[in-house]
Amino acid sequence: MVGSHKVKKVASDAVAFLEVLDTAGVVADLSNQVIDQSSKAKDIGLVEYDKVISPELQELMTQARVTRQSVSAELYFVKNNRSPKLYISARATLLSEELVILLVEDRTEAKRLDETRRDFVENISHELKTPISAISLLSEALQVALDDPAQVKKFAANLQRESKRLGALVTKIIQLSRIQAGDLKGEIAVFDLGHVIDEAVELNQFLADSKGVRIAADTPSGIMVDGDSELISMALKNLIENAVLYSEANSNVGIGLSVVDGFAEVAVIDKGIGIPVEHQERIFERFYRVDPSRSRDTGGTGLGLSIVKHAANNHGGEVTLFSKPNLGSTFTFKIPIHQDHQSEDDK
């Protein structure tokens, strides 16, 4: 009884220490029977009927006991079919002759970020390769064609096009990286969203004129929002640019601004080619393109809508899409209106 009491006391003290560290951990005896566990271990759901429910984690504790050394592993853990799959880092070590302690760290978010970062680097490498290779080949072709003015003119025009494409891609990558990091470059301030929309329209006016697309904007002044006006302008410019690029000549792009349930809503409406249903859930992913060949023709980088999404999220809002093939698309950019402005509307 004295020995049993001592074992429980050691286990209790160890778990109390884990509580201070806010760490998930369990203390088990020689038969892997759990004597005590921390609150965080309970939150994860490591134990059921006084046993760690993962066979891999039980094996880890057995190894620690047999080898008398600390052993570790990274693995996926699922409590049941209704629970999310967690990616955990686990370490088991002897606590005493009778006890082994298992420490578990939830690394699900860290792994997701690592995978996202790796995918981002791979995508960037792939996307940069195309214009860089084209520029290299065109520069070689220019050297060979120096005695043919017509060919020189043709290759020079292609070289300029690829250089612009490369420059646009690098700019979008920098913008997206900054937004994803939550780096709001400008000062957070209250500003008139209608004025920012007008600026975004102006930035796209030359493109619209060159394509024969008319932009009609209904942007009442006085709708105030909090945030970084530069990032919002960047996001709206991307939305309007996409609408223009994917519209046919002599068509219209409409832009509306309204307040709905405390949110300023900017609707960008086109009558273009539309987006098939199977692509709509992925359209805001980095480098995702519905039609890669058309994106090459329009100079699209596949990053514009991702920038829009992150800009909206960083300002406590969202962006939604309604689209039907051959009928057009409506993107709605929503961010909260300024609190004082909202209070006045409620009066």
TORTI-132316 format. One record per residue (C-alpha): residue in three letters; z negated, x negated, y; residue number from 1. Coordinates in Angstrom, 3 decimals, always signed. Layout:
<pts>
<pt resn="ALA" up="Z" east="X" north="Y" resi="NUM"/>
...
</pts>
This chain:
<pts>
<pt resn="MET" up="+0.000" east="+0.000" north="+0.000" resi="1"/>
<pt resn="VAL" up="-0.869" east="-2.851" north="+2.337" resi="2"/>
<pt resn="GLY" up="+2.484" east="-4.493" north="+1.568" resi="3"/>
<pt resn="SER" up="+4.337" east="-1.229" north="+2.102" resi="4"/>
<pt resn="HIS" up="+2.550" east="-0.681" north="+5.385" resi="5"/>
<pt resn="LYS" up="+3.433" east="-4.202" north="+6.505" resi="6"/>
<pt resn="VAL" up="+7.098" east="-3.722" north="+5.609" resi="7"/>
<pt resn="LYS" up="+7.256" east="-0.478" north="+7.595" resi="8"/>
<pt resn="LYS" up="+5.510" east="-2.179" north="+10.525" resi="9"/>
<pt resn="VAL" up="+8.087" east="-5.008" north="+10.541" resi="10"/>
<pt resn="ALA" up="+10.923" east="-2.477" north="+10.348" resi="11"/>
<pt resn="SER" up="+9.399" east="-0.376" north="+13.130" resi="12"/>
<pt resn="ASP" up="+8.948" east="-3.397" north="+15.401" resi="13"/>
<pt resn="ALA" up="+12.529" east="-4.505" north="+14.791" resi="14"/>
<pt resn="VAL" up="+13.907" east="-1.076" north="+15.659" resi="15"/>
<pt resn="ALA" up="+11.714" east="-0.901" north="+18.758" resi="16"/>
<pt resn="PHE" up="+13.325" east="-4.169" north="+19.879" resi="17"/>
<pt resn="LEU" up="+16.783" east="-2.701" north="+19.188" resi="18"/>
<pt resn="GLU" up="+15.884" east="+0.295" north="+21.355" resi="19"/>
<pt resn="VAL" up="+15.107" east="-2.044" north="+24.238" resi="20"/>
<pt resn="LEU" up="+18.480" east="-3.759" north="+23.742" resi="21"/>
<pt resn="ASP" up="+20.206" east="-0.358" north="+23.364" resi="22"/>
<pt resn="THR" up="+21.763" east="-1.606" north="+20.106" resi="23"/>
<pt resn="ALA" up="+22.815" east="+0.320" north="+17.005" resi="24"/>
<pt resn="GLY" up="+20.965" east="-1.038" north="+13.991" resi="25"/>
<pt resn="VAL" up="+19.197" east="-0.148" north="+10.766" resi="26"/>
<pt resn="VAL" up="+16.548" east="-1.873" north="+8.685" resi="27"/>
<pt resn="ALA" up="+16.825" east="-1.466" north="+4.898" resi="28"/>
<pt resn="ASP" up="+14.834" east="-2.600" north="+1.872" resi="29"/>
<pt resn="LEU" up="+15.937" east="-4.451" north="-1.266" resi="30"/>
<pt resn="SER" up="+17.767" east="-1.389" north="-2.606" resi="31"/>
<pt resn="ASN" up="+19.544" east="-0.741" north="+0.717" resi="32"/>
<pt resn="GLN" up="+17.240" east="+2.194" north="+1.355" resi="33"/>
<pt resn="VAL" up="+17.037" east="+2.643" north="+5.125" resi="34"/>
<pt resn="ILE" up="+13.456" east="+2.402" north="+6.391" resi="35"/>
<pt resn="ASP" up="+14.176" east="+2.829" north="+10.086" resi="36"/>
<pt resn="GLN" up="+17.099" east="+3.045" north="+12.499" resi="37"/>
<pt resn="SER" up="+17.681" east="+2.927" north="+16.236" resi="38"/>
<pt resn="SER" up="+18.713" east="+5.875" north="+18.369" resi="39"/>
<pt resn="LYS" up="+22.174" east="+4.425" north="+18.841" resi="40"/>
<pt resn="ALA" up="+22.607" east="+4.161" north="+15.064" resi="41"/>
<pt resn="LYS" up="+21.763" east="+7.859" north="+14.877" resi="42"/>
<pt resn="ASP" up="+24.332" east="+8.617" north="+17.568" resi="43"/>
<pt resn="ILE" up="+27.033" east="+6.839" north="+15.560" resi="44"/>
<pt resn="GLY" up="+25.880" east="+8.520" north="+12.347" resi="45"/>
<pt resn="LEU" up="+25.422" east="+5.389" north="+10.239" resi="46"/>
<pt resn="VAL" up="+22.795" east="+6.855" north="+7.916" resi="47"/>
<pt resn="GLU" up="+22.734" east="+9.879" north="+5.646" resi="48"/>
<pt resn="TYR" up="+20.000" east="+10.641" north="+3.105" resi="49"/>
<pt resn="ASP" up="+18.344" east="+7.291" north="+3.938" resi="50"/>
<pt resn="LYS" up="+21.480" east="+5.336" north="+3.031" resi="51"/>
<pt resn="VAL" up="+24.129" east="+3.697" north="+5.174" resi="52"/>
<pt resn="ILE" up="+27.103" east="+5.931" north="+4.394" resi="53"/>
<pt resn="SER" up="+29.743" east="+3.196" north="+4.539" resi="54"/>
<pt resn="PRO" up="+30.229" east="+1.306" north="+1.236" resi="55"/>
<pt resn="GLU" up="+31.574" east="-1.669" north="+3.195" resi="56"/>
<pt resn="LEU" up="+28.401" east="-1.858" north="+5.284" resi="57"/>
<pt resn="GLN" up="+26.230" east="-1.541" north="+2.182" resi="58"/>
<pt resn="GLU" up="+28.151" east="-4.434" north="+0.635" resi="59"/>
<pt resn="LEU" up="+27.596" east="-6.450" north="+3.807" resi="60"/>
<pt resn="MET" up="+23.833" east="-5.982" north="+3.517" resi="61"/>
<pt resn="THR" up="+23.933" east="-6.959" north="-0.156" resi="62"/>
<pt resn="GLN" up="+25.850" east="-10.148" north="+0.695" resi="63"/>
<pt resn="ALA" up="+23.273" east="-11.080" north="+3.323" resi="64"/>
<pt resn="ARG" up="+20.501" east="-10.595" north="+0.776" resi="65"/>
<pt resn="VAL" up="+22.261" east="-12.561" north="-1.991" resi="66"/>
<pt resn="THR" up="+23.505" east="-15.448" north="+0.157" resi="67"/>
<pt resn="ARG" up="+20.418" east="-15.417" north="+2.386" resi="68"/>
<pt resn="GLN" up="+22.779" east="-15.953" north="+5.324" resi="69"/>
<pt resn="SER" up="+24.067" east="-13.811" north="+8.157" resi="70"/>
<pt resn="VAL" up="+27.371" east="-12.175" north="+7.282" resi="71"/>
<pt resn="SER" up="+29.649" east="-10.208" north="+9.546" resi="72"/>
<pt resn="ALA" up="+32.762" east="-8.061" north="+9.423" resi="73"/>
<pt resn="GLU" up="+34.930" east="-5.856" north="+11.593" resi="74"/>
<pt resn="LEU" up="+36.051" east="-2.580" north="+10.085" resi="75"/>
<pt resn="TYR" up="+36.778" east="+1.071" north="+10.702" resi="76"/>
<pt resn="PHE" up="+33.947" east="+3.563" north="+10.271" resi="77"/>
<pt resn="VAL" up="+34.271" east="+7.324" north="+9.917" resi="78"/>
<pt resn="LYS" up="+31.211" east="+9.514" north="+9.493" resi="79"/>
<pt resn="ASN" up="+33.205" east="+12.518" north="+8.262" resi="80"/>
<pt resn="ASN" up="+36.527" east="+14.285" north="+8.686" resi="81"/>
<pt resn="ARG" up="+35.349" east="+15.901" north="+11.913" resi="82"/>
<pt resn="SER" up="+34.215" east="+12.650" north="+13.523" resi="83"/>
<pt resn="PRO" up="+36.389" east="+10.156" north="+15.391" resi="84"/>
<pt resn="LYS" up="+37.305" east="+6.902" north="+13.680" resi="85"/>
<pt resn="LEU" up="+35.371" east="+4.001" north="+15.164" resi="86"/>
<pt resn="TYR" up="+36.255" east="+0.343" north="+15.047" resi="87"/>
<pt resn="ILE" up="+32.965" east="-1.520" north="+14.629" resi="88"/>
<pt resn="SER" up="+31.697" east="-5.066" north="+14.491" resi="89"/>
<pt resn="ALA" up="+28.805" east="-5.377" north="+12.011" resi="90"/>
<pt resn="ARG" up="+26.395" east="-8.187" north="+11.175" resi="91"/>
<pt resn="ALA" up="+23.775" east="-8.184" north="+8.419" resi="92"/>
<pt resn="THR" up="+20.965" east="-10.732" north="+8.173" resi="93"/>
<pt resn="LEU" up="+17.626" east="-11.125" north="+6.424" resi="94"/>
<pt resn="LEU" up="+14.686" east="-9.905" north="+8.444" resi="95"/>
<pt resn="SER" up="+12.116" east="-10.890" north="+5.809" resi="96"/>
<pt resn="GLU" up="+11.892" east="-11.329" north="+2.042" resi="97"/>
<pt resn="GLU" up="+11.916" east="-7.552" north="+1.651" resi="98"/>
<pt resn="LEU" up="+14.102" east="-6.436" north="+4.523" resi="99"/>
<pt resn="VAL" up="+17.640" east="-6.807" north="+5.803" resi="100"/>
<pt resn="ILE" up="+18.764" east="-5.717" north="+9.274" resi="101"/>
<pt resn="LEU" up="+22.255" east="-4.427" north="+10.021" resi="102"/>
<pt resn="LEU" up="+23.515" east="-4.532" north="+13.601" resi="103"/>
<pt resn="VAL" up="+26.575" east="-2.522" north="+14.584" resi="104"/>
<pt resn="GLU" up="+28.627" east="-2.628" north="+17.780" resi="105"/>
<pt resn="ASP" up="+31.192" east="+0.033" north="+18.600" resi="106"/>
<pt resn="ARG" up="+34.310" east="-1.908" north="+19.606" resi="107"/>
<pt resn="THR" up="+36.720" east="+1.040" north="+19.551" resi="108"/>
<pt resn="GLU" up="+37.472" east="+0.923" north="+23.268" resi="109"/>
<pt resn="ALA" up="+37.707" east="-2.884" north="+23.297" resi="110"/>
<pt resn="LYS" up="+40.181" east="-2.805" north="+20.409" resi="111"/>
<pt resn="ARG" up="+42.221" east="-0.116" north="+22.123" resi="112"/>
<pt resn="LEU" up="+42.379" east="-2.214" north="+25.275" resi="113"/>
<pt resn="ASP" up="+43.352" east="-5.306" north="+23.278" resi="114"/>
<pt resn="GLU" up="+46.141" east="-3.392" north="+21.573" resi="115"/>
<pt resn="THR" up="+47.265" east="-1.907" north="+24.880" resi="116"/>
<pt resn="ARG" up="+47.283" east="-5.359" north="+26.477" resi="117"/>
<pt resn="ARG" up="+49.225" east="-6.834" north="+23.567" resi="118"/>
<pt resn="ASP" up="+51.763" east="-4.016" north="+23.616" resi="119"/>
<pt resn="PHE" up="+52.091" east="-4.417" north="+27.374" resi="120"/>
<pt resn="VAL" up="+52.837" east="-8.145" north="+27.047" resi="121"/>
<pt resn="GLU" up="+55.337" east="-7.510" north="+24.247" resi="122"/>
<pt resn="ASN" up="+57.048" east="-4.786" north="+26.278" resi="123"/>
<pt resn="ILE" up="+57.181" east="-6.962" north="+29.369" resi="124"/>
<pt resn="SER" up="+58.666" east="-9.844" north="+27.368" resi="125"/>
<pt resn="HIS" up="+61.319" east="-7.555" north="+25.947" resi="126"/>
<pt resn="GLU" up="+62.136" east="-5.908" north="+29.269" resi="127"/>
<pt resn="LEU" up="+62.334" east="-9.185" north="+31.184" resi="128"/>
<pt resn="LYS" up="+64.529" east="-10.787" north="+28.558" resi="129"/>
<pt resn="THR" up="+67.514" east="-8.524" north="+29.242" resi="130"/>
<pt resn="PRO" up="+68.004" east="-9.135" north="+32.997" resi="131"/>
<pt resn="ILE" up="+67.075" east="-12.821" north="+32.689" resi="132"/>
<pt resn="SER" up="+69.650" east="-13.344" north="+29.924" resi="133"/>
<pt resn="ALA" up="+72.246" east="-11.422" north="+31.924" resi="134"/>
<pt resn="ILE" up="+71.588" east="-13.528" north="+35.031" resi="135"/>
<pt resn="SER" up="+71.904" east="-16.733" north="+32.987" resi="136"/>
<pt resn="LEU" up="+75.208" east="-15.653" north="+31.428" resi="137"/>
<pt resn="LEU" up="+76.626" east="-14.432" north="+34.729" resi="138"/>
<pt resn="SER" up="+75.738" east="-17.671" north="+36.500" resi="139"/>
<pt resn="GLU" up="+77.542" east="-19.618" north="+33.762" resi="140"/>
<pt resn="ALA" up="+80.537" east="-17.303" north="+34.047" resi="141"/>
<pt resn="LEU" up="+80.606" east="-17.857" north="+37.820" resi="142"/>
<pt resn="GLN" up="+80.848" east="-21.594" north="+37.346" resi="143"/>
<pt resn="VAL" up="+83.771" east="-21.204" north="+34.957" resi="144"/>
<pt resn="ALA" up="+85.605" east="-18.703" north="+37.213" resi="145"/>
<pt resn="LEU" up="+85.399" east="-20.617" north="+40.518" resi="146"/>
<pt resn="ASP" up="+89.204" east="-20.726" north="+40.791" resi="147"/>
<pt resn="ASP" up="+89.563" east="-16.967" north="+40.320" resi="148"/>
<pt resn="PRO" up="+88.315" east="-15.120" north="+43.448" resi="149"/>
<pt resn="ALA" up="+88.563" east="-11.702" north="+41.797" resi="150"/>
<pt resn="GLN" up="+86.403" east="-12.798" north="+38.879" resi="151"/>
<pt resn="VAL" up="+83.952" east="-14.527" north="+41.196" resi="152"/>
<pt resn="LYS" up="+83.570" east="-11.314" north="+43.183" resi="153"/>
<pt resn="LYS" up="+83.038" east="-9.289" north="+40.009" resi="154"/>
<pt resn="PHE" up="+80.474" east="-11.689" north="+38.521" resi="155"/>
<pt resn="ALA" up="+78.663" east="-12.023" north="+41.856" resi="156"/>
<pt resn="ALA" up="+78.309" east="-8.225" north="+42.108" resi="157"/>
<pt resn="ASN" up="+76.965" east="-8.059" north="+38.557" resi="158"/>
<pt resn="LEU" up="+74.606" east="-10.938" north="+39.276" resi="159"/>
<pt resn="GLN" up="+73.254" east="-9.138" north="+42.340" resi="160"/>
<pt resn="ARG" up="+72.757" east="-5.956" north="+40.311" resi="161"/>
<pt resn="GLU" up="+70.790" east="-7.760" north="+37.597" resi="162"/>
<pt resn="SER" up="+68.742" east="-9.642" north="+40.185" resi="163"/>
<pt resn="LYS" up="+67.766" east="-6.373" north="+41.849" resi="164"/>
<pt resn="ARG" up="+66.902" east="-4.927" north="+38.461" resi="165"/>
<pt resn="LEU" up="+64.697" east="-7.922" north="+37.676" resi="166"/>
<pt resn="GLY" up="+63.033" east="-7.724" north="+41.090" resi="167"/>
<pt resn="ALA" up="+62.348" east="-3.997" north="+40.690" resi="168"/>
<pt resn="LEU" up="+60.872" east="-4.551" north="+37.231" resi="169"/>
<pt resn="VAL" up="+58.540" east="-7.315" north="+38.401" resi="170"/>
<pt resn="THR" up="+57.438" east="-5.203" north="+41.380" resi="171"/>
<pt resn="LYS" up="+56.693" east="-2.202" north="+39.163" resi="172"/>
<pt resn="ILE" up="+54.752" east="-4.376" north="+36.691" resi="173"/>
<pt resn="ILE" up="+52.590" east="-5.737" north="+39.512" resi="174"/>
<pt resn="GLN" up="+52.042" east="-2.242" north="+40.918" resi="175"/>
<pt resn="LEU" up="+51.088" east="-0.796" north="+37.542" resi="176"/>
<pt resn="SER" up="+48.736" east="-3.676" north="+36.695" resi="177"/>
<pt resn="ARG" up="+46.964" east="-3.234" north="+40.028" resi="178"/>
<pt resn="ILE" up="+46.618" east="+0.511" north="+39.622" resi="179"/>
<pt resn="GLN" up="+45.391" east="+0.263" north="+36.016" resi="180"/>
<pt resn="ALA" up="+42.761" east="-2.222" north="+37.141" resi="181"/>
<pt resn="GLY" up="+41.561" east="+0.355" north="+39.682" resi="182"/>
<pt resn="ASP" up="+42.458" east="-1.996" north="+42.516" resi="183"/>
<pt resn="LEU" up="+43.041" east="+0.315" north="+45.457" resi="184"/>
<pt resn="LYS" up="+44.612" east="-2.148" north="+47.829" resi="185"/>
<pt resn="GLY" up="+44.322" east="-0.142" north="+50.980" resi="186"/>
<pt resn="GLU" up="+41.089" east="+1.145" north="+52.429" resi="187"/>
<pt resn="ILE" up="+39.906" east="+4.453" north="+51.048" resi="188"/>
<pt resn="ALA" up="+40.318" east="+6.874" north="+53.907" resi="189"/>
<pt resn="VAL" up="+41.043" east="+10.485" north="+54.758" resi="190"/>
<pt resn="PHE" up="+44.729" east="+11.056" north="+55.454" resi="191"/>
<pt resn="ASP" up="+47.256" east="+13.821" north="+55.917" resi="192"/>
<pt resn="LEU" up="+49.125" east="+14.189" north="+52.627" resi="193"/>
<pt resn="GLY" up="+52.069" east="+15.931" north="+54.281" resi="194"/>
<pt resn="HIS" up="+52.765" east="+12.835" north="+56.394" resi="195"/>
<pt resn="VAL" up="+52.673" east="+10.580" north="+53.316" resi="196"/>
<pt resn="ILE" up="+55.140" east="+12.860" north="+51.511" resi="197"/>
<pt resn="ASP" up="+57.468" east="+12.667" north="+54.511" resi="198"/>
<pt resn="GLU" up="+57.309" east="+8.853" north="+54.308" resi="199"/>
<pt resn="ALA" up="+58.131" east="+8.945" north="+50.587" resi="200"/>
<pt resn="VAL" up="+61.095" east="+11.217" north="+51.289" resi="201"/>
<pt resn="GLU" up="+62.349" east="+8.865" north="+53.989" resi="202"/>
<pt resn="LEU" up="+62.152" east="+5.914" north="+51.589" resi="203"/>
<pt resn="ASN" up="+64.456" east="+7.798" north="+49.193" resi="204"/>
<pt resn="GLN" up="+66.853" east="+9.196" north="+51.771" resi="205"/>
<pt resn="PHE" up="+69.430" east="+6.397" north="+51.484" resi="206"/>
<pt resn="LEU" up="+69.507" east="+6.750" north="+47.682" resi="207"/>
<pt resn="ALA" up="+69.873" east="+10.527" north="+47.981" resi="208"/>
<pt resn="ASP" up="+72.702" east="+10.221" north="+50.522" resi="209"/>
<pt resn="SER" up="+74.538" east="+7.701" north="+48.342" resi="210"/>
<pt resn="LYS" up="+74.375" east="+10.138" north="+45.400" resi="211"/>
<pt resn="GLY" up="+75.175" east="+13.238" north="+47.428" resi="212"/>
<pt resn="VAL" up="+71.772" east="+14.780" north="+46.649" resi="213"/>
<pt resn="ARG" up="+70.006" east="+16.890" north="+49.273" resi="214"/>
<pt resn="ILE" up="+66.224" east="+16.631" north="+49.611" resi="215"/>
<pt resn="ALA" up="+64.500" east="+19.741" north="+50.971" resi="216"/>
<pt resn="ALA" up="+60.808" east="+19.282" north="+51.708" resi="217"/>
<pt resn="ASP" up="+58.231" east="+21.873" north="+52.712" resi="218"/>
<pt resn="THR" up="+55.256" east="+19.690" north="+53.647" resi="219"/>
<pt resn="PRO" up="+52.831" east="+21.435" north="+56.000" resi="220"/>
<pt resn="SER" up="+50.550" east="+19.124" north="+57.948" resi="221"/>
<pt resn="GLY" up="+46.769" east="+19.391" north="+57.934" resi="222"/>
<pt resn="ILE" up="+46.163" east="+19.099" north="+54.173" resi="223"/>
<pt resn="MET" up="+43.720" east="+16.199" north="+54.102" resi="224"/>
<pt resn="VAL" up="+42.851" east="+14.105" north="+51.049" resi="225"/>
<pt resn="ASP" up="+40.726" east="+11.013" north="+50.331" resi="226"/>
<pt resn="GLY" up="+42.213" east="+7.858" north="+48.879" resi="227"/>
<pt resn="ASP" up="+44.646" east="+5.016" north="+49.269" resi="228"/>
<pt resn="SER" up="+47.633" east="+6.378" north="+51.156" resi="229"/>
<pt resn="GLU" up="+49.748" east="+3.379" north="+50.117" resi="230"/>
<pt resn="LEU" up="+49.293" east="+4.070" north="+46.399" resi="231"/>
<pt resn="ILE" up="+49.865" east="+7.789" north="+46.834" resi="232"/>
<pt resn="SER" up="+53.033" east="+7.053" north="+48.792" resi="233"/>
<pt resn="MET" up="+54.164" east="+4.693" north="+45.999" resi="234"/>
<pt resn="ALA" up="+53.560" east="+7.358" north="+43.353" resi="235"/>
<pt resn="LEU" up="+55.361" east="+10.095" north="+45.286" resi="236"/>
<pt resn="LYS" up="+58.252" east="+7.753" north="+46.054" resi="237"/>
<pt resn="ASN" up="+58.646" east="+7.184" north="+42.308" resi="238"/>
<pt resn="LEU" up="+58.606" east="+10.916" north="+41.580" resi="239"/>
<pt resn="ILE" up="+61.213" east="+11.681" north="+44.241" resi="240"/>
<pt resn="GLU" up="+63.331" east="+8.694" north="+43.216" resi="241"/>
<pt resn="ASN" up="+63.395" east="+9.907" north="+39.600" resi="242"/>
<pt resn="ALA" up="+64.352" east="+13.399" north="+40.716" resi="243"/>
<pt resn="VAL" up="+67.261" east="+12.007" north="+42.749" resi="244"/>
<pt resn="LEU" up="+68.423" east="+9.573" north="+40.053" resi="245"/>
<pt resn="TYR" up="+68.546" east="+12.230" north="+37.350" resi="246"/>
<pt resn="SER" up="+70.217" east="+14.895" north="+39.506" resi="247"/>
<pt resn="GLU" up="+73.931" east="+15.511" north="+39.644" resi="248"/>
<pt resn="ALA" up="+75.926" east="+14.986" north="+42.826" resi="249"/>
<pt resn="ASN" up="+75.815" east="+17.860" north="+45.345" resi="250"/>
<pt resn="SER" up="+72.574" east="+19.203" north="+43.902" resi="251"/>
<pt resn="ASN" up="+69.169" east="+19.738" north="+45.520" resi="252"/>
<pt resn="VAL" up="+65.725" east="+18.206" north="+45.079" resi="253"/>
<pt resn="GLY" up="+62.888" east="+20.344" north="+46.374" resi="254"/>
<pt resn="ILE" up="+59.433" east="+19.176" north="+47.385" resi="255"/>
<pt resn="GLY" up="+56.553" east="+21.529" north="+48.083" resi="256"/>
<pt resn="LEU" up="+52.931" east="+21.003" north="+49.118" resi="257"/>
<pt resn="SER" up="+50.144" east="+23.552" north="+48.650" resi="258"/>
<pt resn="VAL" up="+46.410" east="+23.821" north="+47.982" resi="259"/>
<pt resn="VAL" up="+45.257" east="+25.419" north="+44.724" resi="260"/>
<pt resn="ASP" up="+41.600" east="+25.588" north="+43.626" resi="261"/>
<pt resn="GLY" up="+40.512" east="+22.645" north="+45.730" resi="262"/>
<pt resn="PHE" up="+43.460" east="+20.435" north="+44.791" resi="263"/>
<pt resn="ALA" up="+46.459" east="+19.432" north="+46.856" resi="264"/>
<pt resn="GLU" up="+49.531" east="+19.994" north="+44.704" resi="265"/>
<pt resn="VAL" up="+52.823" east="+18.236" north="+45.352" resi="266"/>
<pt resn="ALA" up="+55.672" east="+19.768" north="+43.349" resi="267"/>
<pt resn="VAL" up="+58.888" east="+17.746" north="+42.983" resi="268"/>
<pt resn="ILE" up="+61.643" east="+19.977" north="+41.613" resi="269"/>
<pt resn="ASP" up="+65.119" east="+18.960" north="+40.492" resi="270"/>
<pt resn="LYS" up="+68.008" east="+20.741" north="+38.817" resi="271"/>
<pt resn="GLY" up="+68.972" east="+17.713" north="+36.770" resi="272"/>
<pt resn="ILE" up="+69.426" east="+17.003" north="+33.088" resi="273"/>
<pt resn="GLY" up="+65.850" east="+17.940" north="+32.149" resi="274"/>
<pt resn="ILE" up="+63.632" east="+16.363" north="+29.497" resi="275"/>
<pt resn="PRO" up="+63.697" east="+17.469" north="+25.832" resi="276"/>
<pt resn="VAL" up="+60.400" east="+18.897" north="+24.550" resi="277"/>
<pt resn="GLU" up="+59.929" east="+16.125" north="+21.983" resi="278"/>
<pt resn="HIS" up="+59.874" east="+13.513" north="+24.768" resi="279"/>
<pt resn="GLN" up="+57.633" east="+15.290" north="+27.265" resi="280"/>
<pt resn="GLU" up="+54.280" east="+14.113" north="+25.860" resi="281"/>
<pt resn="ARG" up="+55.370" east="+10.460" north="+26.030" resi="282"/>
<pt resn="ILE" up="+57.220" east="+10.461" north="+29.335" resi="283"/>
<pt resn="PHE" up="+54.262" east="+8.903" north="+31.206" resi="284"/>
<pt resn="GLU" up="+53.918" east="+5.950" north="+28.801" resi="285"/>
<pt resn="ARG" up="+54.812" east="+2.484" north="+30.052" resi="286"/>
<pt resn="PHE" up="+58.436" east="+1.507" north="+29.408" resi="287"/>
<pt resn="TYR" up="+59.163" east="+4.817" north="+27.682" resi="288"/>
<pt resn="ARG" up="+62.673" east="+6.089" north="+28.354" resi="289"/>
<pt resn="VAL" up="+64.231" east="+9.316" north="+27.139" resi="290"/>
<pt resn="ASP" up="+67.709" east="+7.771" north="+27.326" resi="291"/>
<pt resn="PRO" up="+67.633" east="+3.943" north="+27.540" resi="292"/>
<pt resn="SER" up="+71.374" east="+3.710" north="+28.212" resi="293"/>
<pt resn="ARG" up="+71.108" east="+6.078" north="+31.199" resi="294"/>
<pt resn="SER" up="+68.082" east="+4.150" north="+32.467" resi="295"/>
<pt resn="ARG" up="+70.182" east="+0.987" north="+32.513" resi="296"/>
<pt resn="ASP" up="+72.827" east="+2.790" north="+34.546" resi="297"/>
<pt resn="THR" up="+70.277" east="+4.117" north="+37.048" resi="298"/>
<pt resn="GLY" up="+68.287" east="+0.871" north="+37.189" resi="299"/>
<pt resn="GLY" up="+65.170" east="+2.565" north="+35.789" resi="300"/>
<pt resn="THR" up="+62.332" east="+0.337" north="+34.619" resi="301"/>
<pt resn="GLY" up="+60.426" east="+2.859" north="+32.513" resi="302"/>
<pt resn="LEU" up="+57.319" east="+2.216" north="+34.618" resi="303"/>
<pt resn="GLY" up="+57.655" east="+4.663" north="+37.505" resi="304"/>
<pt resn="LEU" up="+56.017" east="+7.667" north="+35.840" resi="305"/>
<pt resn="SER" up="+53.248" east="+5.518" north="+34.374" resi="306"/>
<pt resn="ILE" up="+52.451" east="+4.399" north="+37.922" resi="307"/>
<pt resn="VAL" up="+52.421" east="+8.061" north="+39.019" resi="308"/>
<pt resn="LYS" up="+49.996" east="+8.996" north="+36.233" resi="309"/>
<pt resn="HIS" up="+47.556" east="+6.178" north="+36.950" resi="310"/>
<pt resn="ALA" up="+47.671" east="+6.754" north="+40.702" resi="311"/>
<pt resn="ALA" up="+46.760" east="+10.411" north="+40.157" resi="312"/>
<pt resn="ASN" up="+43.983" east="+9.531" north="+37.684" resi="313"/>
<pt resn="ASN" up="+42.537" east="+6.911" north="+40.025" resi="314"/>
<pt resn="HIS" up="+42.207" east="+9.598" north="+42.684" resi="315"/>
<pt resn="GLY" up="+40.535" east="+12.144" north="+40.397" resi="316"/>
<pt resn="GLY" up="+43.708" east="+14.118" north="+39.814" resi="317"/>
<pt resn="GLU" up="+46.529" east="+14.478" north="+37.323" resi="318"/>
<pt resn="VAL" up="+50.276" east="+14.881" north="+37.043" resi="319"/>
<pt resn="THR" up="+51.908" east="+17.611" north="+34.960" resi="320"/>
<pt resn="LEU" up="+55.447" east="+18.330" north="+33.844" resi="321"/>
<pt resn="PHE" up="+57.497" east="+21.452" north="+33.249" resi="322"/>
<pt resn="SER" up="+61.029" east="+20.802" north="+32.087" resi="323"/>
<pt resn="LYS" up="+63.923" east="+22.336" north="+30.183" resi="324"/>
<pt resn="PRO" up="+67.070" east="+20.462" north="+29.157" resi="325"/>
<pt resn="ASN" up="+70.027" east="+21.128" north="+31.472" resi="326"/>
<pt resn="LEU" up="+67.855" east="+23.248" north="+33.783" resi="327"/>
<pt resn="GLY" up="+65.816" east="+20.549" north="+35.488" resi="328"/>
<pt resn="SER" up="+62.238" east="+19.368" north="+35.790" resi="329"/>
<pt resn="THR" up="+59.200" east="+20.046" north="+37.934" resi="330"/>
<pt resn="PHE" up="+56.574" east="+17.318" north="+38.275" resi="331"/>
<pt resn="THR" up="+53.325" east="+18.424" north="+39.922" resi="332"/>
<pt resn="PHE" up="+51.089" east="+15.720" north="+41.380" resi="333"/>
<pt resn="LYS" up="+47.509" east="+16.946" north="+41.980" resi="334"/>
<pt resn="ILE" up="+44.603" east="+15.275" north="+43.757" resi="335"/>
<pt resn="PRO" up="+41.404" east="+16.765" north="+45.253" resi="336"/>
<pt resn="ILE" up="+41.513" east="+17.751" north="+48.906" resi="337"/>
<pt resn="HIS" up="+39.023" east="+16.227" north="+51.335" resi="338"/>
<pt resn="GLN" up="+35.561" east="+17.739" north="+50.859" resi="339"/>
<pt resn="ASP" up="+35.117" east="+18.866" north="+54.485" resi="340"/>
<pt resn="HIS" up="+38.559" east="+20.417" north="+54.385" resi="341"/>
<pt resn="GLN" up="+37.642" east="+22.222" north="+51.163" resi="342"/>
<pt resn="SER" up="+34.430" east="+23.541" north="+52.729" resi="343"/>
<pt resn="GLU" up="+36.361" east="+24.922" north="+55.656" resi="344"/>
<pt resn="ASP" up="+38.756" east="+26.692" north="+53.278" resi="345"/>
<pt resn="ASP" up="+35.803" east="+28.266" north="+51.493" resi="346"/>
<pt resn="LYS" up="+34.422" east="+29.793" north="+54.695" resi="347"/>
</pts>
